Every structure is written in C-alpha cells, then in structure tokens.
C-alpha cells in the first residue's frame, strides 16, 4: 500500500503541463483582435498566464475574439483569468466573443463563473455606524439568550409531554434507553468522580490545616471540609465534571444525528425526536447526578480524613466525631437539592446546542464547545442563586 502511494506521488510530481500561451492576430476588419489560447490553462500555469493577459489587455482595443480551440486543458484557475478579462472588457464597453472548438466545454466553465468576486470586507450595504458597532453585539447576545431560553422551555415541555410516562407497547419512554444512559453517564463516570473528589478533599484539608495551624485550631479543618464539601463543592464540581463529560457527549450525539438527517427520519416515522433522544438522557442525568454527588462527598471526606491524619495527626475517630458535631441534616440536604436542577440544566443546554448543529463538522465542534461552556456557566450561576436563597431563608 505504501509503495502504491509513493508511486502515485511520483507520477503526480512528474506530471508537466504545457505553458499557457496567447497568439494575437487581427480579425481582418481593421479593428479588434483574435486571441488564440494555447497550452494548459491550469493553476500550475496561472501565474504566467495572468502576466501575459496583463501585458496584452492594455494594448488591445475594439472587439475581442477569444479562441479556445488550442487549449489543452483548463481548470477553475485558468477559467477565472479569462472570466476576469471578459468582465474588464465588457465594463469598458467592448464586445468579447468566445469561440470554443471543444464542444463548448471550456466556454461553459468560463460562463458559469461570476463576473467578479468580492474582496474580504466588502459589503453590499452601507458601513454600520459607531453606535451600531458598539451595541449590536450586545443586542445580538440578548436575542440569542432569549432564543436559547425559549428552546430550553420547548425541549423541557416536549420531553415531559411527548414521552408518555407509562409502560406498554405504545410507551414513549424506553426503560432500556434510560438504563443504557445511566450506565454511560453514571456508572462509567464513578472512577473519575471519585478520583477528582478525593484529591479536592485532600487539598482542602491540607490547605485548611496549614492555615489553621497558626491559631492552634487544626481540628476545625474537619468543619471546613465537611460544610464546604457537602453544601457547595461536592455537587458543584460533580456537575461541572458531568457537563464536560456527559454534556459534550449529548451534544455530539444529537448533533451528529442532525447532520446525518436522522432526526428528520424520526419525524417522518411519526416519532418525537425530543421524546426518543432527549427524554431518556434527561431522566438518566437527573438520577445519576445526585448519586454521583453522594459518592463524591464520601470520596472527598475520605481524602480529607487521610490528609488530616497524615498531616495534622487527627485520627479517623476524632475526624468522624468532629464531623458529626459540625454538620447536620440541613447541610446534607442543602447540597443534594441542587443536584436535580443542575442535571436538568446540563441535559437541556446540551440538547439545545445539539439541535442547533448545522451540516458541517466545524458546526458540530463549535456547538459542542458552546454546550460545555454554557452548561458550566449556568451551573455556577444556579449555585450562586441557591446560596443567596439559602442565606435569605437562613437555611
């Protein structure tokens, strides 16, 4: 296989093209000229051909006849040179006629090209004012946020309405699909969640003990780790990890199906794409994220206990007894309440971005990135809103 590729590359490099040429003659009527094009008009010879045209076009006057019968080959680069010549002569009020001895194949290619190409930055309208340039991006961002909110509400409503919550032959909810998504989003995420949470708990404990040592209050590192992990860090970092791991996967899966028109095929079959694709993932995320949060909390407290014993000499029994005094049920509940909301946010944002994917791989990559960024941002925003709400009700 490698030898064949090398041979093809050698043949390609050895390919030579006859230089593009122009033979000029009078048309016999005393005004105008005939340009007979010869050789290969391809991108390999386009530079020399362009110089030759520039030399001759200023000297030519009157009607011009372009004879293509001597052309050995032509691609878009060569055709564009001739198209540009024709456009320049026509703007000057001079007639140009193409004569093709090859069955009009080259003439058709030339005529199919536009008269001129716009340069980058050129527009059809007037240049926007300074006010428009300053405030148009902000307005577009507001409109995009509103459209995303409408799409999110549509997906949430369609998922609940379209998927019939019953078991049976005509059920819109497939238990097998939910279990499959639970395995992918929950079970397979346990190792990375445990590792991340263990390290985070260990780091918080080490840094807290290092600072509290100056005050002789190292034992209070247990209060610090327990309250911070159970109320804030546990659910927040778990949601961020799931947004990067599972949210991106949801966007990529739905986006690739959108690119291959599989979603349109579901509509033709009379099925709801939201109920078939989105609803099982929302259910799986809503179940998996709280469970992963519980696992993350245990892993973080385990890491903190290990570091507290190794770094500060706080035994496991002392750690557990102090933890029992520092936290209560409200500490645990305040963190767990956030998990279902964050799961719904991650699933809906990922689904919205997946359904916005166009027909190119670039669009898919852009929306996957946007999905992760938006999901993490909204999760952090919701966590802040919960913190203010808890403070307002003294919870």
PLY file of the C-alpha trace (Angstrom):
ply
format ascii 1.0
element vertex 395
property float x
property float y
property float z
element edge 394
property int vertex1
property int vertex2
end_header
0.00 0.00 0.00
2.81 2.40 0.91
4.62 1.60 -2.34
1.48 2.38 -4.33
1.11 5.74 -2.61
4.73 6.60 -3.32
4.34 5.62 -6.97
1.23 7.78 -7.34
3.01 10.70 -5.69
5.98 10.25 -8.03
3.70 10.18 -11.07
1.92 13.30 -9.84
5.16 15.18 -9.28
6.41 14.13 -12.72
3.30 15.48 -14.46
4.12 18.50 -16.59
1.80 20.96 -18.25
2.35 22.86 -21.47
2.79 26.55 -20.73
-0.28 28.66 -21.34
0.16 30.97 -24.29
-1.74 33.59 -26.28
-1.29 34.09 -30.03
-2.54 37.54 -31.09
-3.76 38.34 -34.60
-6.05 40.86 -36.29
-9.59 39.85 -37.05
-9.32 41.14 -40.63
-11.77 44.02 -40.25
-9.15 46.53 -39.20
-10.43 46.81 -35.61
-10.29 44.28 -32.90
-8.12 41.25 -32.31
-8.26 37.50 -32.08
-6.57 35.86 -29.10
-5.93 32.18 -29.63
-5.21 30.49 -26.33
-2.81 27.55 -26.35
-1.39 25.16 -23.82
-2.80 24.15 -20.43
-4.68 26.82 -18.51
-4.41 25.34 -15.03
-3.39 26.59 -11.61
0.20 25.44 -12.27
0.47 27.87 -15.20
-1.93 30.54 -13.97
0.74 33.00 -12.78
2.47 33.21 -16.15
-0.84 33.32 -17.99
-2.06 36.17 -15.79
1.08 38.21 -16.57
0.60 37.59 -20.31
-3.01 38.79 -20.17
-1.99 41.93 -18.24
0.60 42.70 -20.92
-1.85 42.34 -23.80
-5.11 43.75 -22.47
-3.85 47.35 -22.28
-2.68 47.19 -25.92
-5.87 45.67 -27.28
-8.76 47.78 -28.49
-12.10 47.14 -30.13
-13.98 43.83 -30.25
-12.10 40.83 -28.94
-12.50 37.23 -30.01
-11.09 34.59 -27.65
-10.38 31.32 -29.45
-10.27 28.32 -27.09
-9.66 25.67 -29.74
-5.97 25.40 -28.91
-6.45 24.88 -25.16
-5.14 21.50 -24.00
-6.75 21.66 -20.56
-8.43 24.11 -18.22
-9.41 24.24 -14.56
-11.12 26.89 -12.48
-7.94 28.95 -12.06
-7.46 29.30 -15.79
-11.14 29.88 -16.43
-11.18 32.63 -13.83
-8.39 34.52 -15.64
-10.45 34.55 -18.82
-13.64 35.43 -16.93
-11.87 38.40 -15.36
-10.61 39.52 -18.80
-14.13 39.35 -20.25
-15.58 41.34 -17.33
-12.93 44.07 -17.65
-13.52 44.45 -21.42
-17.30 44.48 -21.03
-17.10 47.21 -18.37
-15.11 49.23 -20.90
-17.93 48.85 -23.43
-16.10 46.43 -25.74
-17.60 43.18 -27.01
-15.96 39.85 -26.28
-16.85 36.60 -28.03
-15.74 33.12 -27.03
-15.01 30.53 -29.71
-14.60 27.02 -28.35
-13.54 24.19 -30.62
-14.05 21.60 -27.88
-17.82 21.43 -27.90
-18.32 24.47 -25.68
-16.93 22.64 -22.65
-14.44 25.38 -21.75
-16.81 28.20 -22.66
-19.47 26.78 -20.36
-16.99 26.66 -17.49
-15.99 30.28 -18.06
-19.58 31.48 -18.32
-20.52 29.64 -15.12
-18.12 31.76 -13.07
-19.39 35.04 -11.52
-18.43 38.28 -13.15
-16.35 39.33 -10.13
-15.51 38.13 -6.67
-15.95 40.37 -3.68
-12.85 41.10 -1.68
-12.89 40.35 2.06
-14.60 43.13 3.96
-16.67 44.33 1.04
-20.40 44.57 1.67
-23.49 45.43 -0.25
-24.83 47.89 2.28
-23.55 50.99 3.98
-20.95 50.75 6.68
-22.61 50.50 10.10
-22.40 53.49 12.38
-20.31 53.62 15.55
-23.44 53.16 17.68
-24.38 50.02 15.76
-20.87 48.59 16.01
-20.82 49.15 19.77
-24.28 47.95 20.74
-25.19 45.46 18.02
-23.17 42.61 19.61
-24.92 43.20 22.95
-28.32 43.16 21.27
-27.49 40.01 19.35
-26.35 38.34 22.59
-29.63 39.24 24.31
-31.65 37.86 21.40
-29.58 34.67 21.41
-30.12 34.23 25.16
-33.88 34.68 24.70
-33.95 32.16 21.85
-32.00 29.66 23.96
-34.46 30.10 26.83
-37.40 29.51 24.50
-35.72 26.44 23.02
-34.93 25.11 26.51
-38.53 25.50 27.63
-39.70 23.84 24.42
-37.39 20.88 24.96
-38.41 20.51 28.60
-42.11 20.70 27.77
-41.82 18.39 24.78
-39.84 15.87 26.80
-42.48 15.70 29.51
-45.43 15.88 27.14
-44.11 13.78 24.28
-42.77 10.87 26.33
-45.78 9.07 27.78
-44.92 8.05 31.30
-46.31 4.55 31.16
-45.02 1.12 30.35
-46.53 -0.77 27.49
-46.44 -1.26 23.75
-47.13 2.36 22.89
-44.95 3.84 25.61
-42.89 6.88 24.71
-40.38 6.03 27.45
-37.97 3.18 26.87
-36.64 1.72 30.15
-33.78 0.12 28.23
-32.71 3.52 26.86
-32.77 5.06 30.36
-30.73 2.19 31.83
-28.23 2.46 28.96
-27.80 6.18 29.55
-27.50 5.60 33.31
-24.65 3.22 32.64
-22.87 5.68 30.35
-23.44 8.85 32.39
-23.44 7.42 35.90
-21.64 4.11 36.33
-18.79 4.86 33.94
-18.27 8.29 35.50
-17.68 6.90 39.01
-13.88 6.45 38.72
-13.12 9.99 37.55
-15.59 11.48 40.05
-14.04 9.51 42.93
-10.50 10.45 41.94
-11.31 14.14 41.47
-13.28 14.42 44.72
-10.66 12.52 46.72
-7.96 14.93 45.54
-10.13 18.01 46.12
-10.96 16.91 49.67
-7.30 16.19 50.37
-6.20 19.59 49.03
-8.81 21.50 51.03
-7.84 19.63 54.19
-4.12 20.24 53.69
-4.51 23.94 52.92
-7.01 24.43 55.75
-4.79 22.67 58.27
-1.78 24.67 57.10
-3.56 27.98 57.73
-5.32 26.96 60.96
-2.07 25.68 62.45
-1.01 29.26 63.18
-4.03 29.60 65.50
-3.75 26.19 67.09
-7.12 25.19 65.67
-6.22 22.43 63.25
-9.15 20.34 64.40
-11.52 22.85 62.82
-10.33 21.70 59.41
-12.96 18.97 59.78
-15.70 21.64 60.00
-14.23 23.41 56.98
-14.09 20.33 54.78
-17.44 18.94 55.90
-19.52 22.08 55.42
-17.77 23.24 52.25
-17.90 19.83 50.58
-21.46 18.91 51.48
-23.03 22.30 50.82
-21.11 23.61 47.81
-18.06 21.89 46.39
-19.42 18.37 46.11
-22.42 19.00 43.90
-20.79 21.89 42.02
-17.64 20.07 40.92
-19.60 16.91 40.14
-21.96 18.93 37.93
-19.02 20.60 36.18
-17.41 17.22 35.51
-20.67 15.81 34.18
-21.17 18.89 31.99
-17.75 18.34 30.43
-18.08 14.57 30.18
-21.73 13.78 29.50
-23.00 17.16 28.28
-20.49 17.22 25.45
-21.40 13.64 24.55
-25.11 14.51 24.36
-24.41 17.47 22.08
-22.12 15.41 19.86
-24.59 12.53 19.58
-27.64 14.65 18.81
-25.59 16.97 16.57
-24.21 14.11 14.51
-27.71 12.71 14.10
-28.85 16.15 12.98
-26.02 16.25 10.42
-26.97 12.84 9.03
-30.67 13.82 8.93
-31.60 11.00 11.31
-33.73 13.41 13.33
-35.73 14.24 10.20
-36.13 10.50 9.64
-37.62 10.15 13.14
-40.15 12.86 12.32
-41.07 11.12 9.06
-41.64 7.90 11.03
-44.06 9.76 13.29
-41.78 9.72 16.36
-40.90 12.68 18.54
-37.12 13.31 18.46
-37.38 15.00 21.85
-39.14 12.04 23.42
-36.88 9.45 21.79
-33.50 11.17 22.15
-33.68 13.84 24.84
-36.06 12.45 27.46
-34.06 9.28 28.32
-30.92 11.38 28.73
-32.69 13.88 30.99
-34.04 11.09 33.18
-30.64 9.41 33.36
-28.89 12.66 34.27
-31.49 13.52 36.91
-30.97 10.13 38.57
-27.21 9.86 38.08
-26.06 13.30 39.24
-27.44 13.08 42.83
-25.98 9.59 43.21
-22.62 10.74 41.89
-22.75 13.66 44.31
-23.16 11.26 47.25
-20.18 9.22 46.01
-18.16 12.41 45.53
-18.92 13.56 49.07
-17.76 10.26 50.56
-14.60 10.30 48.44
-13.78 13.89 49.41
-14.32 13.23 53.11
-12.15 10.13 52.83
-9.35 12.13 51.24
-9.70 14.84 53.88
-9.60 12.26 56.70
-6.46 10.68 55.25
-4.65 14.01 54.92
-5.82 15.19 58.36
-4.38 12.02 59.91
-1.11 12.18 57.98
-0.55 15.95 58.10
-2.13 17.02 61.39
-2.31 13.83 63.43
-6.12 13.90 63.61
-7.26 10.31 63.92
-10.17 8.89 61.99
-12.27 8.56 65.17
-11.63 12.20 66.04
-12.39 13.21 62.46
-15.75 11.39 62.46
-16.81 12.66 65.87
-15.93 16.23 64.95
-17.69 15.87 61.61
-20.83 14.65 63.36
-20.82 17.78 65.53
-20.07 20.16 62.64
-22.79 19.14 60.22
-26.46 18.35 60.44
-29.15 17.16 58.07
-29.68 20.64 56.62
-26.03 20.70 55.46
-26.51 17.50 53.50
-29.94 18.39 52.14
-28.90 21.88 51.04
-26.34 20.39 48.70
-28.43 17.48 47.43
-31.38 19.70 46.49
-29.25 21.40 43.84
-28.30 18.18 42.04
-31.55 17.51 40.08
-31.75 21.13 38.93
-28.15 21.08 37.72
-28.76 17.76 35.94
-31.75 19.20 34.06
-29.74 22.30 33.14
-26.86 20.24 31.74
-29.17 17.99 29.72
-31.31 20.79 28.31
-28.36 23.02 27.37
-26.61 20.08 25.70
-29.75 19.13 23.78
-30.41 22.70 22.62
-26.89 23.02 21.26
-27.08 19.60 19.64
-30.26 20.51 17.77
-28.61 23.73 16.53
-25.80 21.88 14.75
-25.59 22.55 11.01
-24.29 20.33 8.27
-20.54 20.69 8.81
-18.01 19.21 11.19
-16.97 22.74 12.14
-20.50 23.46 13.32
-20.51 20.29 15.40
-17.25 21.16 17.12
-18.35 24.74 17.76
-21.65 23.72 19.35
-20.03 21.01 21.49
-17.65 23.64 22.87
-20.51 26.10 23.37
-22.56 23.43 25.13
-19.86 22.75 27.73
-19.15 26.44 28.34
-22.82 27.39 28.67
-23.63 24.42 30.91
-20.76 25.18 33.30
-21.65 28.87 33.39
-25.33 28.25 34.12
-24.50 25.61 36.74
-22.25 28.05 38.61
-24.91 30.78 38.27
-27.60 28.49 39.68
-25.31 27.50 42.55
-24.88 31.18 43.40
-28.64 31.74 43.29
-29.16 28.80 45.64
-26.55 30.23 48.02
-28.36 33.58 48.13
-31.71 31.84 48.59
-30.38 29.74 51.49
-28.93 32.85 53.11
-32.25 34.68 52.71
-34.23 31.90 54.43
-31.43 31.18 56.93
-31.13 27.56 55.83
0 1
1 2
2 3
3 4
4 5
5 6
6 7
7 8
8 9
9 10
10 11
11 12
12 13
13 14
14 15
15 16
16 17
17 18
18 19
19 20
20 21
21 22
22 23
23 24
24 25
25 26
26 27
27 28
28 29
29 30
30 31
31 32
32 33
33 34
34 35
35 36
36 37
37 38
38 39
39 40
40 41
41 42
42 43
43 44
44 45
45 46
46 47
47 48
48 49
49 50
50 51
51 52
52 53
53 54
54 55
55 56
56 57
57 58
58 59
59 60
60 61
61 62
62 63
63 64
64 65
65 66
66 67
67 68
68 69
69 70
70 71
71 72
72 73
73 74
74 75
75 76
76 77
77 78
78 79
79 80
80 81
81 82
82 83
83 84
84 85
85 86
86 87
87 88
88 89
89 90
90 91
91 92
92 93
93 94
94 95
95 96
96 97
97 98
98 99
99 100
100 101
101 102
102 103
103 104
104 105
105 106
106 107
107 108
108 109
109 110
110 111
111 112
112 113
113 114
114 115
115 116
116 117
117 118
118 119
119 120
120 121
121 122
122 123
123 124
124 125
125 126
126 127
127 128
128 129
129 130
130 131
131 132
132 133
133 134
134 135
135 136
136 137
137 138
138 139
139 140
140 141
141 142
142 143
143 144
144 145
145 146
146 147
147 148
148 149
149 150
150 151
151 152
152 153
153 154
154 155
155 156
156 157
157 158
158 159
159 160
160 161
161 162
162 163
163 164
164 165
165 166
166 167
167 168
168 169
169 170
170 171
171 172
172 173
173 174
174 175
175 176
176 177
177 178
178 179
179 180
180 181
181 182
182 183
183 184
184 185
185 186
186 187
187 188
188 189
189 190
190 191
191 192
192 193
193 194
194 195
195 196
196 197
197 198
198 199
199 200
200 201
201 202
202 203
203 204
204 205
205 206
206 207
207 208
208 209
209 210
210 211
211 212
212 213
213 214
214 215
215 216
216 217
217 218
218 219
219 220
220 221
221 222
222 223
223 224
224 225
225 226
226 227
227 228
228 229
229 230
230 231
231 232
232 233
233 234
234 235
235 236
236 237
237 238
238 239
239 240
240 241
241 242
242 243
243 244
244 245
245 246
246 247
247 248
248 249
249 250
250 251
251 252
252 253
253 254
254 255
255 256
256 257
257 258
258 259
259 260
260 261
261 262
262 263
263 264
264 265
265 266
266 267
267 268
268 269
269 270
270 271
271 272
272 273
273 274
274 275
275 276
276 277
277 278
278 279
279 280
280 281
281 282
282 283
283 284
284 285
285 286
286 287
287 288
288 289
289 290
290 291
291 292
292 293
293 294
294 295
295 296
296 297
297 298
298 299
299 300
300 301
301 302
302 303
303 304
304 305
305 306
306 307
307 308
308 309
309 310
310 311
311 312
312 313
313 314
314 315
315 316
316 317
317 318
318 319
319 320
320 321
321 322
322 323
323 324
324 325
325 326
326 327
327 328
328 329
329 330
330 331
331 332
332 333
333 334
334 335
335 336
336 337
337 338
338 339
339 340
340 341
341 342
342 343
343 344
344 345
345 346
346 347
347 348
348 349
349 350
350 351
351 352
352 353
353 354
354 355
355 356
356 357
357 358
358 359
359 360
360 361
361 362
362 363
363 364
364 365
365 366
366 367
367 368
368 369
369 370
370 371
371 372
372 373
373 374
374 375
375 376
376 377
377 378
378 379
379 380
380 381
381 382
382 383
383 384
384 385
385 386
386 387
387 388
388 389
389 390
390 391
391 392
392 393
393 394
